[in-house]
């Protein structure tokens, strides 16, 4: 299990901001199940859903940003869990871009790659590995999305979601697997010891120009769309 507890360049859990957070939250004093639950809930809800500069940023940068998507939230979640001696590994995929529709619109959606790099964290506890994909969307965002877009079939695809149980997706961890985008997976890259290993082999397929446009224009538009949904006041 030692390789699943190591600090890496991206999993920089000895960074002062991460150490201070763990001390402030008193996570080290909890039992292992409580550690996973509280850290998972923190990354899911206190780190809002949003699009960072790129996938391969350090955990401390995600914490400083205060928002993240599947890949960047995975990095922060892994770092925090490893810091309190909970083993983690990364599972890498691509997902169909259709689940991003709505968060990204119009010409930008048409020009975006068909396959989006995706990952989730797997945590080892009680002699089992559990999937923690449900960490991606904060509850405030997801709850508003559910109010704004009813699904007659209970299957929903778009705005960062692809699930067959939109009314009650399995996003709460209690010695269970959690999911929110898994139905969009179209390629499986397998298991990696760390995000560093994953990104050394797989990157989002963007041209140089596409990369500049995404970093400077598209992600800001996507974050604005996501924030609008999160902050809309919806009558009960």
CORGI-V540405 format. One record per pair of residues at least 24 apart in sequence whose ideal C-beta (glycine too) atoms are under 6 Angstrom apart, sorted by the first residue. I is the first residue (numbers start at 1). J is the second residue. D is the distance in Angstrom with one decimal. If there is no record, write none. Layout:
<<I J D> <I J D>>
//
This chain:
<<1 87 4.8> <3 193 5.1> <4 87 3.6> <4 88 5.9> <4 89 5.5> <5 82 5.2> <5 87 5.7> <8 194 4.7> <8 196 4.7> <9 196 5.7> <10 58 5.3> <10 75 5.4> <10 195 4.8> <10 196 5.1> <11 59 5.7> <11 78 5.6> <11 79 4.3> <12 58 4.9> <12 59 5.7> <12 60 5.2> <13 79 4.4> <13 82 5.8> <13 83 3.8> <15 60 3.9> <17 60 5.3> <17 63 5.7> <18 60 5.7> <22 83 5.7> <27 84 5.2> <28 84 5.5> <32 125 5.5> <35 84 5.1> <35 86 5.8> <36 123 5.8> <36 125 6.0> <37 173 5.9> <39 80 4.8> <39 81 5.8> <40 135 5.9> <40 173 4.9> <43 73 5.6> <43 76 5.7> <43 77 4.7> <43 135 5.3> <44 135 4.5> <45 138 4.8> <45 139 5.3> <48 138 4.9> <49 137 4.8> <49 138 5.3> <49 141 5.1> <49 226 5.9> <50 223 4.8> <50 226 5.8> <51 219 4.1> <51 222 5.0> <51 223 5.6> <53 215 5.8> <56 199 4.3> <70 118 5.4> <70 136 5.0> <71 119 5.1> <73 135 5.5> <73 136 5.9> <74 119 5.0> <74 121 4.9> <75 195 4.9> <77 121 5.0> <77 135 5.8> <78 121 5.4> <87 124 4.1> <88 121 5.5> <88 123 5.3> <89 122 5.1> <89 191 5.6> <90 119 5.4> <90 192 4.5> <90 195 5.5> <90 198 5.4> <91 120 5.4> <91 122 5.7> <91 191 5.6> <92 119 4.9> <92 189 3.8> <92 192 5.9> <92 198 4.8> <93 118 4.5> <93 185 4.9> <93 188 5.6> <94 118 5.9> <94 186 5.9> <94 187 4.3> <95 184 3.9> <95 185 5.5> <96 184 4.9> <96 186 5.3> <98 157 5.6> <99 157 5.3> <99 162 4.0> <99 181 5.9> <99 184 4.2> <101 158 4.7> <102 158 4.3> <102 159 4.1> <103 159 5.2> <103 160 5.6> <103 222 5.0> <103 225 5.4> <103 226 5.8> <104 222 5.2> <108 218 5.0> <113 205 5.3> <117 204 4.6> <130 177 5.6> <131 177 4.1> <132 178 5.6> <133 178 5.9> <133 179 4.8> <133 182 5.8> <134 171 3.5> <134 178 2.9> <134 179 5.6> <134 180 5.0> <136 180 5.4> <137 180 5.6> <140 230 5.5> <141 230 4.4> <144 229 5.3> <144 232 5.8> <145 229 5.8> <147 234 4.7>>
//
